[in-house]
Amino acid sequence: MWASRERSATDRPRDRPWVTLGARPGTGPDYLGQPLGGFVDLVASREPAPGGGASAAVTVALAAALTAMAARFSTEHLTDADELAARADELRAEVALLAGADAAAYGRVLDAYRAPGDDEEPRRREIRDALTGAADVPLSVAEIGAEVAGLAARLVEGGNPNLRGDALTAAFLAGAGARAAAALVGINVSAGGADDGRLSRAARLQATAAAAQEAAEGAGAEVRQ
């Protein structure tokens, strides 16, 4: 199953939803600490996790890595290239932890469904709480994805032209990860039956990521003409 902010690359990150709610990063498997082939095999297996949320997080992590690389090769083209690279590295580290946190949050949902109990109302409440809590992780993934897409778009527009394709790929990957994560927020919040503004926030983040993708694609097209 199963969070771009408009700010400079040097701004400190705001609290993620998992800081105060639900699953916390580092509480699940370290998917990015294993070979890529092993992770892909796990996704393809009959195990319930990793699934869509972890895959979205890993996709955004790849986008952040490409963004950092493009920024490091753009120091002669952008005065804040070093800051862009550092911010991309920070975001990559954050979203890498969310891949495992997503699996942990999904595990709590499964535990809630499997929990025995003669009284159905407490059990249903536990399931609702687990589902709504599970929306926090993909919301953070969408948030990071949207910001990474914005950083990548800047590099497409003004970075090293030899790395434009890498930056463009980063923007597309980050946008895709943000879109997928936003959809997962909707699924979990709707299933839990409690919308506290996360649906609208996820929609805004998806729109921000899509705008960054379009800007990157437009900038790339202008260069090709």
Residue, then its C-alpha position, 0 to 999 in steps of 0.5 A: m500500500w501505499a510529502s515541493r515546497e517553494r523554498s531555497a535549497t539552503d532552507r532547513p526542512r520542515d517537520r515531516p508528518w511522520v515526525t509527529l504522527g504514525a510511522r517513523p523513518g528507520t523503523g522498517p527495512d533498509y531497502l537502499g542498503q541492499p543490492l538493487g536486484g534484491f530489492v526488485d526481487l522483493v517487490a516482485s515476490r508474494e510478500p506484502a512489502p515492499g510495495g507501491g509506497a517503498s517503490a515510490a520512495v526509491t524512485v524519488a531517491l534515484a531522482a535526488a541522486l541524479t539531481a545531486m550529480a547534475a548539480r555537482f557538474s554545474t558549479e561553473h553554470l550556477t552559483d548555488a550548484d553546491e547548495l543544490a547538490a547538498r540539498a538533493d543529498e539531504l532529500r535522498a537521505e530522508v526519502a531512503l528512510l521512508a522506503g522502510a518506514d512505509a513497509a513498517a506502516y503497512g505492517r501495522v495495517l496488516d496487524a490491525y486486520r489480523a487482530p482478534g477480538d470479540d468487539e468489532e468496534p475497537r477492531r474497526r477503530e484500530i484498522r481506521d487508525a492504522l490506515t490513516g496513519a499509513a498515509d503519513v509516509p507517502l505524504s512525506v514521499a510526495e513532499i520530497g518528490a515535489e521538491v526534488a522535481g523543482l531542483a532538477a528543473r532548475l538544473v535543466e534550465g540553467g545547469n551544465p548542458n552536458l547533464r541536461g538529460d540526467a536532470l530531465t530524467a531526475a525531474f520525471l522520476a521525482g514527479a512520477g514518485a510524487r504522483a504515485a505517493a499522492a495517490l497512495v495518500g488518497i487510498n489510505v485516507s479514504a479507506g480510513g474514513a478520516d480526511d484531515g486535510r492530507l488529501s488536499r495537501a497531497a493534491r497540491l504536492q502532485a500539482t507542484a511536481a507536475a508543474a516542475q516536470e513541465a518546466a523541465e520538459g519545456a526548458g529541455a525542448e527550448v534547448r533542442q530547438 
